[in-house]
């Protein structure tokens, strides 16, 4: 008889997941196509085929395959793959529509802590879908909706780094303490994960126990008494008693009755995930509000397990098999050794002979194998009625002798059993033999010890392993929660630094990054962020050190290498920049970062046309690469092609609205075109995005000077000097503005500071000479003019004219025509 289609399809599904897990995408794709042939109308089969196609890079094929079920919202996997493919194909509205129609499938789905080496959840949960929706909304140029989706994703899963960086890039005000803290949902899911793990591990333990006991003919007994799984604290198996449970809350009530998808090697089919209340309003709010949050969070108590206490366990009698039970009637035809396990041995009425060691003499009808199986069962399982005191003392020694492999009838010494541990021993330790002090063979003391041990074994009820299992489970949960809390603290610190960097608070970001543990700090990602922070502060030499370290740790890393190439451009390092471009091309010649580095190398050599070709190539490879458009605009400005520069900067802003470099470029173009008011607007927009950039503040001050607002310009220059005390440009502009306002003493004070910062700058000495001339300090003026002449011989004519006019009292000391370029 031929197998049914259902069984064949089930085998194909397992094979598809097997090849996907082993990264054999070509095989998985072939098998998924066979599955679709068997089940052409199955949405599950279409999802597997689309998933394999998407993972293999066939985005359009995955879009077509998942479209029928994806647009209807009938299958979550198809909708998710369809939305991912739509994001790459630019069909953003289609992807958003598919996810919205399947909202009833993912809205309450939470698979937190349900992924490990033996379990997998192949369908996304609400956090993953929300993150994808945020990317789609951002690509659709709806930043507000994207921010809402990313915030929802972080409420459900704070470790979704894409969502957090998306919020940072969007300029949202994020409250990091509200994101990275322990929540009630995380605690509940951790407890549930441990329960599911215990349910998986216990059957494997029972199977091993069955294999061991089957060798001695005790398989049926073990299977009935050893496979006790721990109860699920979230699914109540007891009837309510009219009183509230300890630790009960709305969360536990909502979790009751939910089922978990545990995909092991046998079950990898589509199952519903846990319907946790992860998207309800009671989930932690305030991620975007920036409210104050208590940093010390005590996890709520776990729901109490309705297990019997120690007193109740001691009060219950041990389980016993009755002679006339149904179990024994069904086993009437079993061999005599099996019957001996289930029934009590007959009590001996006649006196019997003992050996010298005190054990009963062997009989002809008793075999060593039967005695061993019987006594080990009594000790290990605690399932038979304890034998009488007269038979236990001798049978225990006989069982021990057979266990050790001694010949029947051979005398061995009796070990003194610890009386204190007789009642506290569990099922796993009852059969353990402990060596101790030994008494004389055959003495009355030895017989007394045997009698005491027999009475203790008879009176001590069997203690189940449930309390120990509960303790171990609670300990495992506590360790898991401690690990989660450690990760939350680490992610919180990294997120705080990342948020500061996105807000261009670079100094604070550097301090937080440096405070990370060395193992985390010395990673390519963190080092790259520190390098970018120094780059934003125009400390290019420091930035180069960190990027060099990144190249040493990850020679094939492409992310942020366009920033490194710009750092080398500012440092005028032609050889290092050319080598970097060569290395990046060898890694991936189709990466925009590689072509950006090549363009910077040509730009440093003043080959602007070649540089423009490279920058255009980078934007062809990635249409959303805003930095490539910005560098195109810089090259167009160098060629004085202002209209093309405007187009390039606008394209960069279209790709990334918070790319302040493009706003700065627009302001620079309008400034060169003499449109001061429009230039000021664009400079202010750039400064609103990056309020800590001293260059942008100086540009605003310069435009205000052109607009005849020197007092406002002086405020901008003062602010720029506060932001960057070592900035030579800001202080020089401030000194000139003070000089134009007729405040030579203040201007001279600024120049004296600037002289120590840049002692080899001729313009500084020339302006100092003019100020000394105004203050009638001719000696100092001559000295300053002489220094300027030595530093810049090309400007000798300007400097000599200024020195010859020292005696001319009618000259306007604030005439800027004598200033050097």
HELIX and SHEET records of a PDB file:
HELIX    1   1 UNK A    5  UNK A   21  1                                  17    
HELIX    2   2 UNK A   25  UNK A   38  1                                  14    
HELIX    3   3 UNK A   43  UNK A   55  1                                  13    
HELIX    4   4 UNK A   59  UNK A   72  1                                  14    
HELIX    5   5 UNK A   76  UNK A   89  1                                  14    
HELIX    6   6 UNK A   92  UNK A  101  1                                  10    
HELIX    7   7 UNK A  103  UNK A  106  1                                   4    
HELIX    8   8 UNK A  126  UNK A  139  1                                  14    
HELIX    9   9 UNK A  143  UNK A  156  1                                  14    
HELIX   10  10 UNK A  161  UNK A  169  1                                   9    
HELIX   11  11 UNK A  176  UNK A  179  1                                   4    
HELIX   12  12 UNK A  184  UNK A  214  1                                  31    
HELIX   13  13 UNK A  219  UNK A  225  1                                   7    
HELIX   14  14 UNK A  250  UNK A  255  1                                   6    
HELIX   15  15 UNK A  310  UNK A  315  1                                   6    
HELIX   16  16 UNK A  326  UNK A  330  1                                   5    
HELIX   17  17 UNK A  336  UNK A  342  1                                   7    
HELIX   18  18 UNK A  368  UNK A  381  1                                  14    
HELIX   19  19 UNK A  389  UNK A  403  1                                  15    
HELIX   20  20 UNK A  420  UNK A  422  5                                   3    
HELIX   21  21 UNK A  444  UNK A  459  1                                  16    
HELIX   22  22 UNK A  466  UNK A  502  1                                  37    
HELIX   23  23 UNK A  506  UNK A  514  1                                   9    
HELIX   24  24 UNK A  518  UNK A  521  1                                   4    
HELIX   25  25 UNK A  524  UNK A  536  1                                  13    
HELIX   26  26 UNK A  540  UNK A  553  1                                  14    
HELIX   27  27 UNK A  561  UNK A  570  1                                  10    
HELIX   28  28 UNK A  574  UNK A  587  1                                  14    
HELIX   29  29 UNK A  592  UNK A  604  1                                  13    
HELIX   30  30 UNK A  608  UNK A  621  1                                  14    
HELIX   31  31 UNK A  626  UNK A  638  1                                  13    
HELIX   32  32 UNK A  642  UNK A  655  1                                  14    
HELIX   33  33 UNK A  660  UNK A  672  1                                  13    
HELIX   34  34 UNK A  676  UNK A  689  1                                  14    
HELIX   35  35 UNK A  694  UNK A  706  1                                  13    
HELIX   36  36 UNK A  710  UNK A  723  1                                  14    
HELIX   37  37 UNK A  728  UNK A  740  1                                  13    
HELIX   38  38 UNK A  744  UNK A  757  1                                  14    
HELIX   39  39 UNK A  762  UNK A  774  1                                  13    
HELIX   40  40 UNK A  778  UNK A  791  1                                  14    
HELIX   41  41 UNK A  793  UNK A  795  5                                   3    
HELIX   42  42 UNK A  796  UNK A  804  1                                   9    
HELIX   43  43 UNK A  805  UNK A  807  5                                   3    
HELIX   44  44 UNK A  816  UNK A  818  5                                   3    
END                                                                             
